[in-house]
């Protein structure tokens, strides 16, 4: 009995130590006090996780927040909580399914026709290590949702953002982009055995490449775009990784949760990139743990970035 007690006590001590590490050694707070009265922000995937925390923060600062979500029931439930806490009633839900070109275009048309302004676009929604699946338009899920969906949305809203400049776009990505490769011969991963990890890495790299190309495509627009790695954060995106099985959820999950960032902590780098005055004019950067980090060599090829951009325009039927 004593051995069991000591073991449990030791495990509890380790768990507690990991929690303390997360709380005190993970930089977790953007301290800028910028106010957003009169500003409009769109946050994709705002009903949960990091997107929810970013939307909540913007609402507290007085912004008009447009929560772009696929699940409208969850969106409305989250919106009610944000309004109640922030005392900001100018928070709305709008349907936007990033796996559907039709839905994205419908959402963008609504914004362009009915919103007076747009200053911030947070491309947050995404999937991770999703089993093999195609979007409604036939794109591999990671490429379609994480990259192509946001690529199309960004380009459909660029005129509105430019008219309200200075404006900012924040693209969430993963450090796994450093391992990624853009397979131009098989972007949709249909010619080889599907590997969700490789698919996720490719989509993450595409985001970093396209963010840099955005700056070359729209110079002088008054709109800057940067990438943010929010860090290892405990959100619903893990449903196909550590939440995949009962063993993972019950045994591995709680242990990992001890040192993973909370959604609020993960949101801080996004908020910084969206609001920090010191970042004005900086475009095509990659921020990790709230610091500007040199972009990995595999994401600096301008020819590849331009080629990817042109393919993305064609696949998303941007100019039709």
PyMOL commands that set and color helices and strands:
alter all, ss='L'
color gray80, all
select helices_A, chain A and resi 2-25+49-60+72-86+101-114+141-163+175-179+196-217+236-240+246-257+263-275+277-279+297-299+302-315
alter helices_A, ss='H'
color red, helices_A
select strands_A, chain A and resi 40-44+64-69+91-95+120-123+167-173+223-229+286-288+291-293
alter strands_A, ss='S'
color yellow, strands_A
deselect
rebuild
show_as cartoon
